Amino acid sequence: MPAQNTPDSLSPNELRALRLRLRRARVALSNDQLDRHSAAISAHLLRWLQRWQPHCIGAYRGLRGEVDLTPLTVALSRRGTRIALPVMDAKRPGRMHFHAWAPDAPLCYNDFGIAEPCSDAPRIWRREMQVVLLPLVAFDHAGNRMGMGAGYYDRYFARRRFGIQRPKLIGVAHSLQAVPRLPVQPWDVPLDAVITEHGWHALPARTRHNTHT
């Protein structure tokens, strides 16, 4: 089922099939394609972040097929930006926190095989981050995001936990992960913007900040 034919409403089986198909599509990208996409996305983000100059940003260490932000976070850290990476909460399944990371800091691996700061890394709180870069499986042009299905980011960034201090949520993806429309649940947290190898994707409902480069 091609992405452009995604229906307005998906059954649970169709949603699982879409998630699986797009995960396979990004894993199927060659190393050269992944490197080129990651470099282009990092360049777009670096130009914007240099202009906006947040003091602290959240990022991620991803799986094979996801956009690699490691060079970007290394460059930002060396310029004085504080970097936070997600850490799965071992005592509360389905929950995560953000902890500080620097280029010389070790990384540990969680049960999903994802690199994350080790348990002794300082915790960074939501109110400290001005921008968070999120991985995703699919996104639509209204700013809705499909993740891996566990709901970690939706729980962490639930709107009721934020007032004016809610960080800007930037989805990071390959352009092949775009779909016309995703079903939305009450607990889903929308994105403020999406960046792919082609640049910023316009989100009509998300006009609170300028992301044009």
Helices and strands as residue ranges (DSSP letters): G 3-5, H 12-27, H 31-52, E 56-58, H 70-78, E 82-88, E 96-101, E 107-109, E 115-117, E 123-124, G 126-128, E 131-135, E 138-139, E 145-146, H 152-156, G 159-161, E 168-172, G 175-177, E 193-196, E 199-201
